[in-house]
Amino acid sequence: MLHEINIKTSREFEIVDITGDIQHLVWKSGIKEGIAVVFTRHTTTGLFINENESGLLQDIKERMGELIPKGVGYNHDRIDSNAHSHLRATLLLNPEVVIPIEEGELILGTWQRVLFAELDGPRTRKVLIKICKC
């Protein structure tokens, strides 16, 4: 089953916890054993699994800004001034994550959450979730 969730962001750089949305779709699917493949279709977004703790999320944002700063003369900026967003997505994040499902539950570590990173907002984004039985 292929599902789509919409994420409306309100800031240029925002991290959104989408774990609950994915788990809800797993429950709705009725699949007890399998995988959830989560994919973002946007080149200035990314997905990752980590702890949803405010200090850590702030550290991630700050380090990304240090590693790939905004507006330092990237070639792509001549088009729409968002090269830093593309580079952060390409070099630091993934467009997909895969999570195993067992007994109808996402198998994540105690503090693990599925996090969506908006790097060029605010925008409304679409994330695809494919739930497969295996």
Stockholm file with secondary structure:
# STOCKHOLM 1.0

chainA/1-134         MLHEINIKTSREFEIVDITGDIQHLVWKSGIKEGIAVVFTRHTTTGLFINENESGLLQDIKERMGELIPKGVGYNHDRIDSNAHSHLRATLLLNPEVVIPIEEGELILGTWQRVLFAELDGPRTRKVLIKICKC
#=GR chainA/1-134 SS CEEEEEEECCSSSEEEECHHHHHHHHHHHTCCEEEEEEEECCTTEEEEEEECCHHHHHHHHHHHHHHSCSSSCCTTHHHHSCHHHHHHHHHHCBSEEEEEEETTEECCCTTEEEEEEESSCSCEEEEEEEEEEC
#=GC SS_cons         CEEEEEEECCSSSEEEECHHHHHHHHHHHTCCEEEEEEEECCTTEEEEEEECCHHHHHHHHHHHHHHSCSSSCCTTHHHHSCHHHHHHHHHHCBSEEEEEEETTEECCCTTEEEEEEESSCSCEEEEEEEEEEC
//
